[in-house]
Structures are given as structure tokens and as C-alpha cells.
Amino acid sequence: MKYHFNEIEAYWQNFWKENKTFQAENNCNKKKYYVLDMFPYPSGAGLHVGHPLGYIASDIYARYKRHKGFNVLHPMGYDSFGLPAEQYAIQTGQHPAITTETNINRYREQLDRIGFSFDWSREVRTSNPDYYKWTQWIFIELFHSWYNKETDKAESIDTLISVFSIEGNKHVNAVCDDNIDAFTAEMWNAYDEEQQQKILLQYRLTYLAETEVNWCPALGTVLANDEIVNGVSERGGHPVLRKKMTQWSMRITAYAQRLLDGLQKTDWPQPLKDSQTNWIGKSVGAEVKFQIPNSKFQIPVFTTRPDTIFGVSFMTLAPEHELVKKITTPEQKEAVEAYIEQTAKRSERERMADVKAISGVFTGAYAEHPFTKEPLPIWIGDYVLASYGTGAVMAVPCGDERDYAFAKHFNIPIPNIFKSISSPPLEGLGEDFAFSEKTGFVYKNSDFLNGLSYKEATIKAIEALENMKQGTQKTNYRLRDAVFSRQRYWGEPFPVYYVHGIPKTIDSKYLPIVLPEVEKYLPTEDGQPPLGRAEVWAWDTLKCEVVSNEHINNKTVFPLELNTMPGWAGSSWYLFRYMDAHNDNQFASQDALDYWQNVDLYIGGSEHATGHL
């Protein structure tokens, strides 16, 4: 008997479609089970083998759960905004709206023919205005929020303004920019609107700031770390440079500890949890201030080993550190500038991974040791990253392998502060090799720390630094705030306009702010966003609508933001939209959120475990 699979499969696929066999119900009496897949970029003429590889596994389990009597939500959609979809359009010489629609139609045809049990009634596309309306809404909510450390949650920016107006910022315990000037309530109330808004930007969960970014001239945009492989762009293999640009950022560092705590409750394989734990990178230590003699400049340094303070023999700054150009002597200027240019061609990940190469340049400047007052030469080296800690390290070559290798390479003194008390005693620790252990020794050549153990010396060192007002205990995270701007066309427009350079958000009742038509959508090598070519891209605050740029008067009509959001803006919350995909009033109703709660099964490549952190 012959199996006519074409006829049989076509019959059942049509049956499933007509009878809505796989359509999930909200608020069903059955137990719920939510199976989520990584929805695809429509960035090719068809699916690749990696798509069904994961989808087949999740589909088997979704069918199994239905047979067990569960109300199964197994949706599918398309991550259709962002760099992958736009690059495909550029390569094929078409508009991204056309290629995205064409590719989605082909993907859907292929997914249907494979026979997946997706609930297509909940399909989402991140590039549809009815979807990115809510992505824009989320951005507005973040802009009008700050993170209160006392309550350990985000709160309305209005509560912060209220505190400022009553008592200033002296007692505010917030996740915010570093080195914010203190002010009283009287000072706050005397500030004009522009001054107040600039201060609030230092506290908002989405904020504008000059940031060191990965810039790809060929792609004409900023790239996230996970979009760079071996120093070049993942898409196209183009060179990537480090440069400073004013960008929107998202203050995700506010959630570092909560992310770590949440991992303890997550049912994931331990290697995945370990990779995320290491990526978040919690470190407990101290921030120490090193004064540069005869200047107003100080170098703050975060260290997990304040106990080794007497082993410091030099300082190393990241090449892109803001003080480098200010403190470099004329004699060293040429060498320093050449090194900065050379380092800018390497991504942070490449620099972190390269533990063998040793390079650096002396700035000609010195810092003062907080206790001994001895001069410490200040170098720059690419093994120090501007995005971690303060972008500076107090180099203790006797206690750190990279500092030891750097000191050996450049013939910098290596003072030893470790005295072995183990039996038999360890030979050569701190002299023949870097000694990073925390037991088996006491300190020597360390003034008031002599004879103390690691724990005792750590407490004493921090106490002394705090008494001298040259340091304080601190917890640091490797996780950085996420750069949220892209100088590309195919992405969510920011619901933001500018009044004398100060960002203002559009009232959410006027969303979505729809991506405008432009004559040329190609990116530019100089970083000017393609939306700068839009002719109808200004916000009329009286009519509350987008109008022609000809009407900009900076009184009632103002310019709109020209950057777009990154590709992961829409994909960061799609799991919630699936719960209530056709709700025009909320991104998802509270009832739907309460019923579906969280994803029960999520299948995807482990390379995504840290990709969006």
C-alpha cells in the first residue's frame, strides 16, 4: 500500500487550519502550558536548517502537552525589524518593507508545509505599527522611571522630582550616573526647566549620554558586542572601530542583582546559568582614588583586592579613558595617540579574549599612592576596558597575572607583599610568579597591614581609605548599560522630539509614531542617520501629529529623534504580546498575564544566553 504523503499532509494541514486545532484560549479551565520559540529574522529567501532544528523539538513537546490535557500556547511570529532584515534588503537592492513581506510569506509557506502546530491567530511582526506602538510605549514608560534602591524597583520619575523639591538629592539612593553633583531643595527649585531635565537624565532608566560604542563605518551603525565576531561585524565581516557617540542607553545595570537572584530560581542547565552569572559578573571590593599631583584630576579605580594596595607599582588606564588625553605629556603624545588609534580597531570581546599579547604606552604622567605618596607611572594598555569598573586599574604585578606580564614586558618594578606561612613554605610567590590566592600567606612590606591575613587586611585597608576619604567599599558588575540607538532606517522610531536639545517624549495616546518614507534608506559612513533624509519628520505640539520639517519653529513644532531602536527592542517583549496579540488598549491585559504568567519551555541556541545582556 502506497503512502501518499503529499495528499495526506495537505488534507490534515487544511483540517487544522479550518478547525483552528492549535488555537489556544485565554482563561481556559485547563492547566496552561506555554511553549516559546525564537522567532526568525526574515533576512533570507527562506528558512535555514537551524530553524526547524529547534522548532521540531518544541513542536513535539507542544503536541505531547496537548495530549496530556493542557491548554498549550505555541505561537509564532517574525523578528522583522533590525539589522539582519535591512542588510538583506541592501544586498538585494530592494526596500526593506518589500523584502520583509516577501520573505515572511515564503517563511510561512515553508513552516506550514513542515506541519508545525503553531497558533497562527497570535502571529506578531515587530515591524508592524500595531506591534511597535507598544515597543514605543515601553520606551516612554522607562524614560519616565528611575530605580529606587530603597524599594529595589523602578518608580515614576514624578516621585523623584517630589523628593528633589523637598530635600534635594543628598539622601536619594538611586541607580544613576556616577559623580552627580549634590544639590539642595532650594537649588533644585531655583533651576530652570532645562537644568532640571538635564539632571533627571542622569537618573532615568532610558537616557542620553556620550558612550564608547562599536562603530561599523561600512554598515553605518553602532553594533552590540554580540554583533561582532573576531573584531569584525557578524553581518558582512566589516571592520569595527571604538568611538564616542551621543546615544540612547538603557540602564539595565539597575537590575544586575535581581537578574542574579532570578537565576537561582530558573530551571536551566547549570552551564547556561554559569555563563549568565559570569556575564553579569558581580565583584565586591573597593573604589580607590589616586590623585595626580599638581592637578585637579583623580583616577578612581575599582579593585576586588584593596588588601594588596601596597603592592601597586603602576597604573593602567584603558586607551579610551577620558583622562588619557588630558594627562599625557607632550613627549608621549604621538606614541599615545598612535596606540589609541590602533586599539580602536579591536572590539572589547577581542581584547578580553587576547590574554597572550602584551602592549601598552607610558603617558608620561604619574599618580600618587594614597598611603606611601610614592609616584606611580600611568600607562595605557588594551587589557583594561573603559566599560568595566572605572576603566582604570591599580596594577599589582606580584598579585595579578596580567599586571605581572605587563610589568615584566616593560621592565616595571614588582614589589612583593606576600610572606608564605604554609608548610612547606611556598617559594617565589609574588616574585617569580603572580600570586593570586587568598590563603597560605600574611602580608609584608605593607605598613599597617603587615602580618594580617587576606580577610583582616581587606577590612583594615577599606577602613583606612574611608577615613582618609580616598576610597569606599563598593559592589561592581561587569554588566553594562545597553546602548539603545542605531543609525539605521529599518527600526522602531523613538517617540521623542527635542526642545532646545532636551529630549521630550510624545504622549502615548498618539502612538504609534510610524516610520516615515525616505528617498534613500541606505546607512551613511559618517554616522548621520537615514531618518535625517525624511521630509516629514517633525512634531507639532499643538496638533499632536507628525508634520513637515518646513514647519519647525522650535516654539510649537520641534525636530524628532533621527536614530531608531536596535533590533532587539521588539524581540525583548514578544513573549508577552503573544498572550494577548490583538489587544488595542494594552500590550497585554492583566487577565492574560495572570493566566499565562511565564514561558514553560523555551528552546534556542545557547549562544543567545548572553547575547542580549
C-alpha positions as CSV (number, residue, x, y, z in Angstrom):
1,M,0.0,0.0,0.0
2,K,1.5,3.3,-1.1
3,Y,1.7,6.2,1.4
4,H,0.5,9.4,-0.5
5,F,2.1,11.8,1.9
6,N,1.5,14.9,-0.3
7,E,-2.2,14.3,-0.2
8,I,-2.4,13.2,3.4
9,E,-0.3,16.1,4.7
10,A,-2.2,18.6,2.7
11,Y,-5.5,17.3,3.9
12,W,-4.6,17.4,7.6
13,Q,-2.9,20.8,7.4
14,N,-6.1,22.2,5.8
15,F,-8.1,20.5,8.5
16,W,-6.0,22.0,11.3
17,K,-6.4,25.5,9.7
18,E,-10.2,25.3,9.2
19,N,-10.9,23.9,12.6
20,K,-8.3,26.1,14.4
21,T,-7.0,22.9,16.0
22,F,-3.9,24.6,17.6
23,Q,-5.6,27.8,18.7
24,A,-5.1,28.4,22.4
25,E,-7.7,30.0,24.7
26,N,-7.1,32.6,27.3
27,N,-8.6,31.9,30.8
28,C,-9.3,28.3,29.9
29,N,-10.3,25.8,32.7
30,K,-7.4,23.6,31.6
31,K,-3.9,23.9,33.0
32,K,-1.8,26.2,30.8
33,Y,1.5,25.4,29.2
34,Y,3.4,28.0,27.2
35,V,6.0,26.8,24.6
36,L,8.0,29.6,23.0
37,D,10.4,29.5,20.1
38,M,12.9,32.1,19.0
39,F,11.0,33.8,16.2
40,P,13.1,34.2,13.0
41,Y,14.6,37.2,11.3
42,P,13.0,37.3,7.8
43,S,16.5,38.0,6.5
44,G,16.8,35.4,3.7
45,A,14.8,34.0,0.8
46,G,13.8,31.0,3.0
47,L,14.3,29.2,6.3
48,H,17.7,27.7,7.0
49,V,18.2,24.3,8.6
50,G,18.7,25.8,12.1
51,H,15.1,27.0,12.2
52,P,13.3,23.6,12.0
53,L,16.1,22.1,14.2
54,G,14.7,23.9,17.2
55,Y,11.1,24.2,16.1
56,I,10.6,20.4,15.6
57,A,11.7,19.8,19.2
58,S,9.4,22.3,20.7
59,D,6.5,21.2,18.4
60,I,6.9,17.6,19.6
61,Y,6.6,18.7,23.2
62,A,3.7,21.1,22.5
63,R,1.7,18.2,20.9
64,Y,2.6,15.9,23.8
65,K,1.3,18.5,26.3
66,R,-2.0,18.9,24.4
67,H,-2.5,15.1,24.5
68,K,-2.0,15.3,28.3
69,G,-4.9,17.8,28.6
70,F,-3.1,21.1,28.7
71,N,-4.2,24.4,27.1
72,V,-1.0,24.9,25.1
73,L,0.1,28.3,23.8
74,H,2.6,27.6,21.0
75,P,2.8,30.8,18.9
76,M,5.0,32.1,16.1
77,G,5.9,35.4,14.5
78,Y,8.7,37.4,12.9
79,D,11.6,39.5,14.3
80,S,11.2,41.7,11.3
81,F,12.8,45.0,12.3
82,G,16.6,45.5,12.6
83,L,19.9,44.9,11.0
84,P,19.5,41.4,9.6
85,A,16.3,42.2,7.6
86,E,17.8,45.6,6.4
87,Q,21.1,44.1,5.3
88,Y,19.2,41.6,3.2
89,A,17.3,44.4,1.5
90,I,20.5,46.3,0.8
91,Q,22.2,43.3,-0.7
92,T,19.3,42.6,-3.0
93,G,18.7,46.3,-3.9
94,Q,15.2,46.5,-2.6
95,H,13.3,48.4,0.1
96,P,13.3,46.5,3.5
97,A,9.5,46.7,3.7
98,I,9.2,44.8,0.4
99,T,11.9,42.1,1.2
100,T,10.5,41.7,4.7
101,E,6.9,41.0,3.4
102,T,8.2,38.7,0.6
103,N,10.4,36.7,3.0
104,I,7.7,36.4,5.6
105,N,5.3,34.9,3.0
106,R,7.9,32.4,2.0
107,Y,8.8,31.5,5.6
108,R,5.1,31.0,6.4
109,E,4.7,28.7,3.4
110,Q,7.6,26.6,4.5
111,L,6.5,26.5,8.1
112,D,3.0,25.4,7.1
113,R,4.3,22.6,4.8
114,I,6.5,21.2,7.6
115,G,3.3,20.9,9.6
116,F,4.1,22.7,12.8
117,S,1.3,23.1,15.4
118,F,1.6,26.9,15.8
119,D,-1.2,29.1,16.9
120,W,-1.1,31.5,13.9
121,S,-4.0,33.6,15.2
122,R,-1.4,35.2,17.5
123,E,1.2,36.0,14.9
124,V,3.3,39.1,15.6
125,R,5.7,41.1,13.4
126,T,7.9,43.5,15.2
127,S,7.9,45.9,12.2
128,N,4.1,46.3,12.2
129,P,2.9,49.6,13.6
130,D,0.3,47.9,15.8
131,Y,3.1,46.0,17.4
132,Y,5.8,48.6,17.7
133,K,3.3,51.0,19.1
134,W,3.8,49.1,22.3
135,T,7.6,49.0,21.9
136,Q,7.4,52.8,21.8
137,W,5.1,52.8,24.8
138,I,7.6,50.7,26.8
139,F,10.4,53.1,26.0
140,I,8.2,56.0,27.3
141,E,7.5,54.2,30.5
142,L,11.2,53.6,31.0
143,F,12.0,57.2,30.2
144,H,9.6,58.3,32.9
145,S,11.0,56.0,35.5
146,W,14.0,55.8,37.9
147,Y,15.3,52.9,40.0
148,N,14.9,53.3,43.7
149,K,17.5,51.2,45.6
150,E,15.5,51.6,48.8
151,T,12.4,49.9,47.4
152,D,14.5,47.8,44.9
153,K,12.2,48.6,42.0
154,A,11.5,51.2,39.3
155,E,9.3,54.1,40.2
156,S,7.7,57.1,38.4
157,I,10.1,59.9,37.8
158,D,7.5,62.1,39.5
159,T,8.3,60.6,42.9
160,L,12.0,61.6,42.4
161,I,11.0,65.1,41.4
162,S,9.0,65.4,44.5
163,V,12.0,64.3,46.7
164,F,14.2,66.8,44.9
165,S,11.8,69.7,45.5
166,I,11.6,68.9,49.3
167,E,15.1,67.8,50.2
168,G,17.4,67.8,47.2
169,N,19.3,64.7,46.2
170,K,21.5,64.2,49.3
171,H,19.6,61.2,50.6
172,V,18.4,59.8,47.3
173,N,19.6,56.2,46.9
174,A,19.3,55.5,43.2
175,V,20.9,53.7,40.3
176,C,22.2,56.7,38.4
177,D,25.2,58.2,36.6
178,D,28.4,58.5,38.6
179,N,29.7,61.8,40.0
180,I,26.4,63.6,40.2
181,D,26.7,67.0,41.9
182,A,24.8,67.3,45.2
183,F,22.1,70.0,45.4
184,T,19.6,71.2,47.9
185,A,15.8,71.6,47.5
186,E,16.3,75.4,47.3
187,M,18.8,74.9,44.4
188,W,16.5,72.5,42.6
189,N,13.5,74.8,42.8
190,A,15.7,77.6,41.5
191,Y,16.9,75.7,38.5
192,D,15.2,76.4,35.2
193,E,13.4,73.7,33.2
194,E,16.4,72.9,31.1
195,Q,18.7,72.4,34.1
196,Q,16.2,70.2,35.8
197,Q,15.7,68.0,32.8
198,K,19.5,67.6,32.4
199,I,19.7,66.4,36.0
200,L,16.8,64.0,35.5
201,L,18.5,62.4,32.5
202,Q,21.2,61.2,34.9
203,Y,18.5,59.1,36.7
204,R,16.1,58.0,34.0
205,L,16.0,54.3,33.0
206,T,16.4,55.4,29.4
207,Y,18.8,58.3,29.0
208,L,21.1,60.1,26.5
209,A,24.8,60.0,27.2
210,E,28.1,60.1,25.4
211,T,29.1,56.5,25.2
212,E,32.0,54.5,23.9
213,V,30.5,52.3,21.2
214,N,31.3,49.8,18.5
215,W,31.1,51.8,15.2
216,C,31.0,50.0,11.9
217,P,31.5,52.5,9.0
218,A,30.6,50.0,6.3
219,L,27.2,49.2,8.0
220,G,26.8,52.8,9.1
221,T,25.7,51.9,12.6
222,V,26.6,51.1,16.2
223,L,26.8,47.4,16.9
224,A,26.2,45.5,20.1
225,N,29.1,43.3,21.4
226,D,27.2,40.1,20.3
227,E,27.0,41.5,16.7
228,I,30.9,41.4,16.4
229,V,32.9,38.3,15.8
230,N,36.7,38.3,15.8
231,G,36.8,42.1,15.6
232,V,34.5,42.4,12.6
233,S,30.8,42.7,12.1
234,E,28.8,39.4,12.2
235,R,26.9,40.7,9.2
236,G,29.3,41.2,6.3
237,G,32.6,40.8,8.1
238,H,33.3,44.6,8.1
239,P,35.9,46.4,10.3
240,V,34.6,47.8,13.6
241,L,36.0,50.8,15.5
242,R,35.6,52.1,19.0
243,K,34.4,55.7,19.2
244,K,32.4,58.0,21.4
245,M,28.9,59.0,20.3
246,T,25.9,60.5,22.0
247,Q,23.5,57.6,22.2
248,W,20.3,56.5,23.9
249,S,21.1,53.9,26.6
250,M,19.1,51.7,28.8
251,R,20.0,51.5,32.5
252,I,19.9,47.7,32.7
253,T,22.6,47.7,35.4
254,A,19.9,48.6,37.8
255,Y,18.7,45.0,37.6
256,A,22.0,43.2,37.8
257,Q,21.4,41.8,41.3
258,R,17.8,40.9,40.6
259,L,19.0,39.0,37.4
260,L,21.5,37.1,39.5
261,D,18.8,36.3,42.2
262,G,16.4,35.2,39.5
263,L,18.9,32.7,38.0
264,Q,18.8,30.8,41.2
265,K,15.1,30.0,40.6
266,T,15.4,29.3,36.9
267,D,15.2,25.7,35.7
268,W,18.1,25.8,33.2
269,P,21.2,23.7,32.7
270,Q,23.9,24.8,35.1
271,P,26.4,25.7,32.3
272,L,23.9,28.2,30.9
273,K,23.3,29.7,34.3
274,D,27.1,29.9,34.9
275,S,27.6,31.8,31.6
276,Q,25.0,34.3,32.5
277,T,26.4,34.6,36.1
278,N,29.8,35.3,34.7
279,W,28.5,37.8,32.1
280,I,26.7,39.8,34.8
281,G,30.0,39.5,36.8
282,K,29.4,40.6,40.3
283,S,32.5,41.8,42.2
284,V,32.8,43.0,45.8
285,G,35.7,45.3,46.6
286,A,36.5,49.0,46.9
287,E,36.8,52.1,44.9
288,V,40.1,53.8,45.5
289,K,41.0,57.4,44.4
290,F,44.6,58.1,43.2
291,Q,45.4,61.8,43.0
292,I,47.5,63.1,40.1
293,P,50.0,65.5,41.7
294,N,49.7,69.2,40.9
295,S,46.4,68.8,39.1
296,K,42.7,68.7,39.8
297,F,42.5,65.2,38.4
298,Q,41.9,62.0,40.3
299,I,41.8,58.4,39.0
300,P,39.1,56.3,40.6
301,V,39.9,52.6,40.5
302,F,37.6,49.7,41.3
303,T,39.5,46.7,42.8
304,T,38.4,43.4,44.3
305,R,41.7,43.3,46.2
306,P,42.2,46.5,48.3
307,D,44.3,44.3,50.6
308,T,47.1,44.5,48.0
309,I,47.2,48.3,47.9
310,F,50.9,48.3,49.0
311,G,51.8,46.1,46.0
312,V,50.8,48.8,43.5
313,S,53.7,49.8,41.3
314,F,52.0,51.5,38.3
315,M,48.5,52.4,37.0
316,T,47.0,51.3,33.7
317,L,44.2,53.1,32.0
318,A,42.0,52.0,29.1
319,P,43.2,53.7,26.0
320,E,39.8,55.4,25.6
321,H,39.7,56.6,29.2
322,E,38.6,60.3,29.3
323,L,41.8,61.4,31.3
324,V,44.3,59.9,28.9
325,K,44.5,62.9,26.5
326,K,44.3,65.4,29.5
327,I,47.3,63.9,31.4
328,T,49.6,62.7,28.6
329,T,52.8,64.7,28.4
330,P,53.9,66.4,25.1
331,E,56.8,64.0,24.8
332,Q,54.5,61.0,24.9
333,K,51.6,62.5,22.9
334,E,52.5,61.0,19.5
335,A,53.0,57.5,20.9
336,V,49.8,57.6,22.9
337,E,47.7,58.8,20.0
338,A,49.1,56.1,17.7
339,Y,48.3,53.4,20.3
340,I,44.7,54.7,20.8
341,E,44.1,54.6,17.0
342,Q,45.5,51.1,16.9
343,T,43.3,49.9,19.8
344,A,40.2,51.4,18.4
345,K,40.2,48.7,15.7
346,R,39.7,46.0,18.2
347,S,36.4,45.1,19.9
348,E,36.1,44.7,23.6
349,R,35.5,41.0,23.3
350,E,38.6,40.6,21.2
351,R,40.7,42.5,23.8
352,M,39.2,40.4,26.6
353,A,39.9,37.1,24.8
354,D,43.5,38.0,23.9
355,V,45.4,37.1,27.1
356,K,48.8,36.5,25.3
357,A,49.6,39.7,23.5
358,I,51.1,42.5,25.7
359,S,51.0,46.1,24.6
360,G,50.9,49.5,26.1
361,V,52.3,53.0,26.2
362,F,53.5,55.2,29.0
363,T,51.6,58.5,29.3
364,G,54.5,60.4,30.9
365,A,52.2,61.2,33.9
366,Y,52.3,59.9,37.5
367,A,49.7,59.2,40.2
368,E,50.3,59.4,43.9
369,H,50.0,56.3,46.1
370,P,47.2,57.1,48.7
371,F,49.4,55.8,51.6
372,T,53.1,56.0,50.7
373,K,52.7,59.1,48.5
374,E,55.2,57.5,46.1
375,P,54.8,58.4,42.3
376,L,53.2,55.6,40.3
377,P,53.7,55.8,36.5
378,I,50.5,55.9,34.5
379,W,50.3,53.6,31.4
380,I,47.6,52.8,28.9
381,G,47.0,49.2,27.9
382,D,44.3,47.5,25.9
383,Y,43.8,44.8,28.5
384,V,41.9,47.4,30.5
385,L,38.4,48.2,29.3
386,A,36.7,51.5,29.7
387,S,33.3,49.8,30.1
388,Y,34.4,47.7,33.2
389,G,34.8,49.3,36.6
390,T,36.2,52.8,36.1
391,G,38.3,52.0,33.1
392,A,41.5,52.1,35.2
393,V,43.4,49.5,37.3
394,M,45.9,49.8,40.2
395,A,48.4,47.4,38.9
396,V,49.7,44.9,41.5
397,P,52.1,42.7,39.5
398,C,53.0,40.5,42.4
399,G,49.3,39.5,42.7
400,D,47.8,39.6,39.2
401,E,49.0,37.6,36.2
402,R,48.2,40.3,33.5
403,D,49.8,43.0,35.6
404,Y,52.8,40.7,36.2
405,A,53.2,40.0,32.5
406,F,52.9,43.7,31.7
407,A,55.5,44.7,34.3
408,K,57.9,42.1,33.1
409,H,57.5,43.1,29.5
410,F,58.1,46.8,30.2
411,N,60.6,46.3,33.0
412,I,58.4,47.9,35.7
413,P,59.3,47.2,39.4
414,I,57.5,44.3,41.0
415,P,57.4,44.8,44.8
416,N,56.5,41.7,46.8
417,I,53.9,41.9,49.6
418,F,53.3,38.2,50.3
419,K,55.0,36.1,53.1
420,S,54.3,32.4,52.9
421,I,53.0,30.7,56.1
422,S,52.2,27.4,54.6
423,S,54.1,24.2,55.4
424,P,56.3,23.7,53.5
425,P,56.5,27.4,52.6
426,L,55.7,28.4,49.0
427,E,58.9,29.6,47.2
428,G,58.9,32.6,44.9
429,L,55.3,33.7,45.4
430,G,54.9,37.3,44.2
431,E,58.5,37.4,42.8
432,D,58.8,34.5,40.4
433,F,55.1,34.5,39.6
434,A,51.9,36.4,40.4
435,F,50.3,35.0,43.5
436,S,46.5,35.4,43.5
437,E,45.5,33.0,46.2
438,K,43.7,34.2,49.4
439,T,45.2,31.8,51.9
440,G,48.6,30.4,52.9
441,F,50.2,33.8,53.5
442,V,50.3,37.0,55.5
443,Y,51.3,40.5,54.3
444,K,54.8,42.0,54.4
445,N,56.1,45.4,53.1
446,S,52.6,46.7,53.7
447,D,52.9,49.1,56.6
448,F,49.8,48.7,58.9
449,L,48.7,45.6,57.1
450,N,51.9,43.6,57.9
451,G,51.2,40.2,59.4
452,L,47.5,40.2,58.6
453,S,45.5,37.6,56.6
454,Y,43.5,38.4,53.5
455,K,40.2,39.0,55.3
456,E,41.8,41.1,58.0
457,A,43.8,43.2,55.6
458,T,40.8,43.8,53.4
459,I,38.8,45.2,56.3
460,K,41.7,47.4,57.5
461,A,42.5,48.7,54.1
462,I,39.0,49.8,53.3
463,E,38.6,51.3,56.8
464,A,41.8,53.3,56.3
465,L,40.8,54.5,52.8
466,E,37.4,55.6,54.0
467,N,39.0,57.5,57.0
468,M,41.3,59.3,54.5
469,K,38.3,59.9,52.1
470,Q,40.3,58.2,49.4
471,G,38.1,55.2,49.0
472,T,35.0,53.3,49.9
473,Q,33.6,49.8,49.8
474,K,31.7,49.0,46.6
475,T,30.0,46.3,44.6
476,N,30.6,46.3,40.9
477,Y,29.1,44.4,38.0
478,R,30.6,43.5,34.6
479,L,27.2,44.1,33.0
480,R,27.0,47.4,31.2
481,D,24.1,49.7,30.4
482,A,22.8,48.7,26.9
483,V,23.4,51.2,24.1
484,F,19.9,51.6,22.6
485,S,20.4,53.7,19.4
486,R,21.1,52.6,15.9
487,Q,21.9,54.9,12.9
488,R,19.8,52.8,10.6
489,Y,16.4,53.2,8.8
490,W,14.7,49.8,9.4
491,G,13.8,50.0,13.1
492,E,11.3,51.5,15.6
493,P,11.3,55.3,15.6
494,F,11.8,56.8,19.0
495,P,8.7,58.6,20.3
496,V,10.9,61.6,21.1
497,Y,11.3,65.2,20.0
498,Y,13.8,67.8,21.1
499,V,13.2,71.2,22.7
500,H,16.5,73.2,22.6
501,G,18.4,69.9,22.7
502,I,16.4,68.4,25.6
503,P,14.5,65.2,24.8
504,K,10.7,65.1,25.4
505,T,8.5,62.1,24.9
506,I,5.3,62.1,22.9
507,D,2.1,61.3,24.9
508,S,1.4,57.6,24.5
509,K,-2.2,58.3,23.3
510,Y,-0.7,59.5,20.0
511,L,1.3,56.3,19.3
512,P,2.4,54.7,17.1
513,I,4.9,57.2,15.6
514,V,5.1,55.5,12.2
515,L,8.4,55.0,10.4
516,P,8.5,57.7,7.7
517,E,9.2,57.2,4.0
518,V,12.6,58.3,2.9
519,E,14.1,58.7,-0.6
520,K,17.3,56.8,0.4
521,Y,17.3,54.4,3.3
522,L,21.0,53.3,3.0
523,P,23.2,54.0,6.1
524,T,25.9,56.6,6.0
525,E,29.6,56.1,6.8
526,D,29.8,59.3,8.9
527,G,27.0,58.2,11.3
528,Q,24.3,60.6,10.0
529,P,21.0,58.6,10.5
530,P,18.9,57.9,7.3
531,L,15.9,59.5,9.1
532,G,17.7,62.8,8.6
533,R,16.6,62.5,5.0
534,A,12.9,62.4,5.9
535,E,11.0,65.5,4.8
536,V,8.0,64.9,7.1
537,W,9.6,64.3,10.5
538,A,8.8,67.0,13.0
539,W,6.4,67.0,15.9
540,D,3.6,69.6,16.2
541,T,2.9,70.0,19.9
542,L,-0.5,71.8,19.1
543,K,-1.8,69.4,16.5
544,C,-0.1,66.5,18.2
545,E,0.9,64.9,14.9
546,V,4.0,64.4,12.7
547,V,4.3,67.3,10.2
548,S,6.7,68.6,7.5
549,N,10.1,69.7,8.6
550,E,9.3,73.1,6.9
551,H,7.1,73.9,9.9
552,I,9.9,73.6,12.5
553,N,10.0,76.8,14.5
554,N,11.3,75.5,17.9
555,K,8.3,77.1,19.5
556,T,5.4,74.7,18.8
557,V,7.0,72.4,16.1
558,F,10.2,70.6,17.0
559,P,12.6,68.1,15.3
560,L,12.0,64.3,16.0
561,E,14.7,61.9,17.0
562,L,16.7,60.6,14.0
563,N,18.1,57.3,15.4
564,T,16.0,54.2,15.5
565,M,15.8,51.5,18.2
566,P,18.0,48.3,18.0
567,G,16.7,45.1,16.5
568,W,16.3,43.6,20.0
569,A,13.9,46.3,21.1
570,G,10.9,44.5,19.7
571,S,12.1,41.0,20.5
572,S,12.7,41.8,24.2
573,W,9.0,41.6,25.0
574,Y,7.3,39.5,22.2
575,L,6.5,36.7,24.7
576,F,4.0,39.0,26.4
577,R,2.3,40.1,23.2
578,Y,1.6,36.5,22.2
579,M,-0.5,36.3,25.3
580,D,-2.9,38.9,24.0
581,A,-1.9,39.7,20.5
582,H,-5.0,41.7,19.4
583,N,-5.4,44.0,22.4
584,D,-5.5,47.6,21.1
585,N,-5.6,49.1,24.6
586,Q,-2.7,47.4,26.3
587,F,0.4,45.4,25.3
588,A,-1.4,42.5,27.2
589,S,-4.3,42.5,29.6
590,Q,-3.7,41.8,33.3
591,D,-6.0,38.8,32.9
592,A,-3.9,37.3,30.1
593,L,-0.7,38.0,32.0
594,D,-2.1,36.4,35.1
595,Y,-3.2,33.3,33.2
596,W,-0.1,32.6,31.1
597,Q,2.4,34.0,33.6
598,N,5.7,32.8,32.3
599,V,7.1,30.7,29.5
600,D,7.2,27.0,30.5
601,L,9.5,25.7,27.7
602,Y,11.9,27.8,25.6
603,I,14.2,26.3,23.0
604,G,17.0,28.0,21.2
605,G,20.8,28.1,20.7
606,S,23.0,28.5,23.8
607,E,24.9,31.3,22.0
608,H,21.9,33.5,22.8
609,A,22.4,33.0,26.6
610,T,24.4,36.2,26.9
611,G,23.8,37.8,23.5
612,H,21.4,40.5,24.7
613,L,22.9,41.3,28.0
